[in-house]
């Protein structure tokens, strides 16, 4: 059975703290203590909240620019599928851009 997200998070933070500790030369006990402190801090800051953690870092500005360049005035669903986002999010990205106004209205200024 897969671990719950909180249990997996504890494992990841502990494993990464241990690896970081090894790299900088601190004892395993100190690394475990560091992991505990990190988990307490995460709990204080985010306890009870839903939090999305992307698998890899995202350059949001570059992604938004690419979405705007591919936008043709009505291809919200296709872009949503391509970028693994909701159509509503795509709409928010292109909503106030000049390219959206131009392509929706056909007025090229």
Secondary structure, 3 states (H helix, E strand, C coil): CCCCHHHHHHHHHHHHHHHHHHHHCCCHHHHHHHHHHHHHHHHHHHCCCCCCCCCCCCCHHHHHHHHHHHCCCCCHHHHHHHHCCCHHHHHHHHCCCHHHHHHHHCCCC
